[in-house]
Amino acid sequence: MRQLLLFCGLVVLLPLSFNAFIFTLVATDLTFVTAASRTRRPVTEIRMSPSDGKLLASIHREGEVIDQRMDGEHLLVQARVDEALAGRLRRAGADVRNGKAPR
């Protein structure tokens, strides 16, 4: 059995086993992209006020939140964030620490 594939305006007949090849190729590329993104976005510990909803929303929107919990009167968020977001969080008053020495 074959399937049709529209490629650059051409219709191509492909065997069904071609799907397995495409899936493997996509899965490999996604793994590579995920690994590359994780090196640029290290796991970071962010200690902040629990009442700062805008700051928390930016972490969820632009980062990859791993854990979020209360620690005394502070909200402690573990997330993968890039340097730009980490800088914005620091300027907003959050205590941001990652694998590097705390600033």
Secondary structure, DSSP 8 states (H G I E B T S, - for coil): -EEEEEETTEEEEEETTHHHHHHHHHHHHHHHHHHHHHHHS-EEEEEE-TT-HHHHHHHHHHSEEEEEEEETTEEEEEEE--HHHHHHHHHTT-EEE-SS---
